[in-house]
C-alpha cells in the first residue's frame, strides 16, 4: 500500500504582486526544495517568478 501525503498540493504566489495564481502538485520525495517557476501573472500582465507557499489541506 502506498504512503499517504507523498504528493502534496501547493499554491504558487507571484513574487512581484503577491497574488495567488496557480494551484499545482509536487512529489515531496523527488523534489525536496521549494518550487519556483516563471509563470504568467494576470494582475501584473507579464511573466514573473512564482514561488511555492504552504500546502493545502
Phi, psi and omega in degrees: 000143184282152177287150178277155175061034174281317176260123183242147177275137179225156174257142174255128184244136178293133181281342181275307187249359179061029176268142181271109189254321191235145174242127182214178178236157173212150178273117185284347175280322181276324183243103184272329180274167181288148184276140175220119183232153175266111185231168178277130177256125181291326182286317179281337182063039175199170178280126180225168177283131177243134181243157182285141173251201180292160180282154179271158180248000000 
